[in-house]
Every structure is written in C-alpha cells, then in structure tokens.
C-alpha cells in the first residue's frame, strides 16, 4: 500500500508554521484593531503576538493552570470515597 500525501497543516515548505505575526499592544490601541485581529483569526486561523509583552500572557495562563491543578488535587482528596 502506498503512503498517502499528508496535508501541510499550515506549514510552509521548510516545515515552519505560517502564522501572521502582529503586536497586540499596537492593535489594541488602534480603533479598528480588535476587529482586524478577529478577521485575521477567522481567515487564517491564528495570529502570533510578537510584541515586547508577548510572554506575560503565557506566564499568567501557566499560573492559572498550576493553581487550578492544586485546587483539583485538594478537591479529589476531599471527595475520595470512604
């Protein structure tokens, strides 16, 4: 059986993802910025934040995930069947 051609899944010929890169801080101050980002996501599927504070949102999300994991572990111990 021959191996089928797999889809590129948004990658270019070198194997890197093709994602539109924008600075969200600049877009948020622009009056039409949020609508432009929504259109880019709707058409392209993703937009990467390349601004100077781009990593801060990721750090905040990681803190929320860690906190949620601790709460779930405590709740699971509390609700353990007798």
VOMI-903949 format. One record per residue (C-alpha): residue in three letters; x, y, z; residue number from 1. Coordinates in Angstrom, 3 decimals. Example, Ala and Ser with C-alpha at 12.3 -4.5 7.8 and 13.67 -1.06 7.14 Angstrom:
BEGIN
res / xx / yy / zz / n
ALA / 12.300 / -4.500 / 7.800 / 1 $
SER / 13.670 / -1.060 / 7.140 / 2 $
# end
This chain:
BEGIN
res / xx / yy / zz / n
UNK / 0.000 / 0.000 / 0.000 / 1 $
UNK / 1.463 / 3.341 / -0.974 / 2 $
UNK / 1.958 / 6.079 / 1.546 / 3 $
UNK / -0.501 / 8.898 / 1.036 / 4 $
UNK / 0.490 / 12.522 / 0.872 / 5 $
UNK / -0.156 / 14.161 / 4.207 / 6 $
UNK / -1.606 / 17.683 / 4.379 / 7 $
UNK / 0.703 / 20.550 / 5.210 / 8 $
UNK / -1.411 / 21.715 / 8.195 / 9 $
UNK / -0.454 / 25.355 / 7.642 / 10 $
UNK / 3.276 / 24.748 / 7.286 / 11 $
UNK / 5.462 / 26.214 / 4.587 / 12 $
UNK / 7.914 / 24.157 / 2.532 / 13 $
UNK / 10.662 / 24.471 / 5.188 / 14 $
UNK / 8.384 / 22.961 / 7.869 / 15 $
UNK / 7.697 / 26.133 / 9.842 / 16 $
UNK / 4.161 / 27.179 / 10.672 / 17 $
UNK / 2.870 / 30.080 / 8.613 / 18 $
UNK / 1.151 / 32.308 / 11.136 / 19 $
UNK / 0.516 / 36.006 / 10.828 / 20 $
UNK / 2.620 / 37.871 / 13.395 / 21 $
UNK / 1.234 / 41.038 / 14.992 / 22 $
UNK / 1.904 / 43.148 / 18.062 / 23 $
UNK / -1.350 / 43.002 / 20.035 / 24 $
UNK / -0.488 / 46.109 / 22.057 / 25 $
UNK / -0.424 / 48.167 / 18.850 / 26 $
UNK / -3.613 / 46.518 / 17.625 / 27 $
UNK / -5.466 / 47.147 / 20.906 / 28 $
UNK / -4.779 / 50.894 / 20.768 / 29 $
UNK / -5.988 / 51.109 / 17.159 / 30 $
UNK / -9.780 / 51.734 / 16.995 / 31 $
UNK / -10.249 / 49.022 / 14.355 / 32 $
UNK / -7.513 / 46.763 / 15.768 / 33 $
UNK / -9.616 / 44.145 / 17.588 / 34 $
UNK / -11.848 / 43.708 / 14.548 / 35 $
UNK / -8.795 / 43.283 / 12.296 / 36 $
UNK / -7.389 / 40.602 / 14.615 / 37 $
UNK / -10.768 / 38.804 / 14.620 / 38 $
UNK / -10.765 / 38.852 / 10.819 / 39 $
UNK / -7.193 / 37.510 / 10.700 / 40 $
UNK / -8.117 / 34.665 / 13.045 / 41 $
UNK / -11.279 / 33.922 / 11.123 / 42 $
UNK / -9.421 / 33.806 / 7.795 / 43 $
UNK / -6.039 / 32.402 / 8.791 / 44 $
UNK / -6.772 / 30.516 / 11.976 / 45 $
UNK / -4.111 / 32.062 / 14.211 / 46 $
UNK / -2.164 / 35.212 / 14.942 / 47 $
UNK / 1.075 / 35.230 / 16.943 / 48 $
UNK / 1.811 / 38.040 / 19.374 / 49 $
UNK / 5.364 / 39.264 / 18.803 / 50 $
UNK / 5.243 / 42.373 / 20.988 / 51 $
UNK / 7.528 / 43.109 / 23.943 / 52 $
UNK / 4.976 / 41.786 / 26.495 / 53 $
UNK / 4.010 / 38.718 / 24.465 / 54 $
UNK / 5.235 / 36.197 / 27.053 / 55 $
UNK / 3.462 / 37.771 / 30.022 / 56 $
UNK / 0.065 / 36.411 / 28.992 / 57 $
UNK / 1.519 / 32.921 / 28.719 / 58 $
UNK / 3.044 / 33.188 / 32.185 / 59 $
UNK / -0.323 / 34.288 / 33.615 / 60 $
UNK / -2.072 / 31.355 / 31.941 / 61 $
UNK / 0.549 / 28.961 / 33.331 / 62 $
UNK / -0.034 / 30.353 / 36.846 / 63 $
UNK / -3.783 / 29.813 / 36.445 / 64 $
UNK / -3.233 / 26.237 / 35.254 / 65 $
UNK / -0.958 / 25.466 / 38.211 / 66 $
UNK / -3.430 / 26.966 / 40.685 / 67 $
UNK / -6.291 / 25.011 / 39.135 / 68 $
UNK / -4.276 / 21.787 / 39.319 / 69 $
UNK / -3.658 / 22.339 / 43.055 / 70 $
UNK / -7.356 / 23.019 / 43.704 / 71 $
UNK / -8.414 / 19.918 / 41.776 / 72 $
UNK / -5.926 / 17.748 / 43.705 / 73 $
UNK / -7.217 / 19.051 / 47.041 / 74 $
UNK / -10.819 / 18.506 / 45.984 / 75 $
UNK / -10.070 / 14.977 / 44.764 / 76 $
UNK / -8.523 / 14.106 / 48.132 / 77 $
UNK / -11.515 / 15.575 / 49.966 / 78 $
UNK / -14.068 / 13.732 / 47.807 / 79 $
UNK / -12.284 / 10.377 / 47.953 / 80 $
UNK / -14.744 / 7.540 / 48.626 / 81 $
UNK / -14.651 / 6.047 / 52.112 / 82 $
# end
